[in-house]
């Protein structure tokens, strides 16, 4: 619950940290997992309370934690990032003359082609022969 809501800040009390064998502050596994799951919402992390180590060691640890769990973003994900979670008008490819790069985005959609493949396999089933025609407006 709450992961679909806007999240601007996560308070991280210094008291949550434990000291590892090397003498550095670390979070317990459950807290690491929670912060990693919230990281995609890009909140600010605000340390609260009284530190027992130099403040920079906590900051360095949190940066490392978030960076090490961040998914690798491909070119498409980087381009789409500013538009994530924004309501947009649906595209009207039959009514509007869409730019070539918009069509390229559609063509690179792996989910669409996986669904096409599933539908064709489901349709063909145990048939021994069939004629399949794929028709579309294309570019």
Residue pairs with C-beta under 8 A, 6 or more apart in sequence:
3 37
3 38
3 41
6 41
7 38
7 41
7 43
8 43
8 44
9 43
9 44
9 45
9 46
10 35
10 38
10 43
10 44
10 45
10 46
11 46
11 48
12 27
12 35
12 45
12 46
12 47
12 48
12 62
13 47
13 48
13 49
14 25
14 47
14 48
14 49
14 50
14 51
14 52
14 58
15 49
16 27
16 28
16 31
17 25
17 26
17 27
17 52
17 53
17 58
17 61
18 25
18 26
18 27
18 28
19 25
19 26
19 52
19 53
20 26
24 53
24 57
24 61
25 52
25 53
25 57
25 58
25 61
26 61
27 35
27 61
27 65
32 65
35 45
35 62
35 65
35 66
36 65
36 66
36 69
39 66
39 69
39 70
40 71
45 62
47 55
47 58
47 59
51 58
73 81
76 105
76 108
91 98
91 102
93 137
94 137
100 139
103 139
106 112
120 132
123 130
124 130
124 132
